[in-house]
Amino acid sequence: MQVSTLKATRDGGVITVGISLPTSPHSAAAVIWRFSADGKREAEVGELTSLVPPVPIGDAVTNNSKKFYVRGKVLNENDNPPVPFQLLVTVGQGGKALLIEAPTEKEDSRIGSKDVRFIYRFVVEVAS
């Protein structure tokens, strides 16, 4: 299980999360969950799709040491044969992308007639 670290700044602005499929016509949708530093689920903090801009999840100070879990699906279009896709999750602050990564937890890197599930995890650390 990979957990990425967002190095945020205290006064850097709002943290945002987005998803995209830069090489594919497919769409994706996801829900963002926030967990406390000790792993207790606190709240759903956002819903997003690859068709909308990144969604805000709060400021760095409020989210310091919090863990986030982005769980979603790349939506199929009944491709036959299955086609490759690249999914990227972007986590930023103040309008600047700080993490752009492909989730390592996904069912497949090709999509056909079934949606492909993915999970992306990150933690916020405020730089001192």
Secondary structure as UniProt FT lines:
FT   STRAND          4..8
FT   TURN            10..11
FT   STRAND          14..20
FT   TURN            22..23
FT   STRAND          27..35
FT   TURN            37..38
FT   STRAND          41..49
FT   TURN            50..51
FT   STRAND          55..59
FT   HELIX           60..63
FT   TURN            64..65
FT   STRAND          67..75
FT   STRAND          83..84
FT   STRAND          88..93
FT   TURN            94..95
FT   STRAND          96..101
FT   STRAND          105..106
FT   STRAND          110..111
FT   STRAND          116..126
//
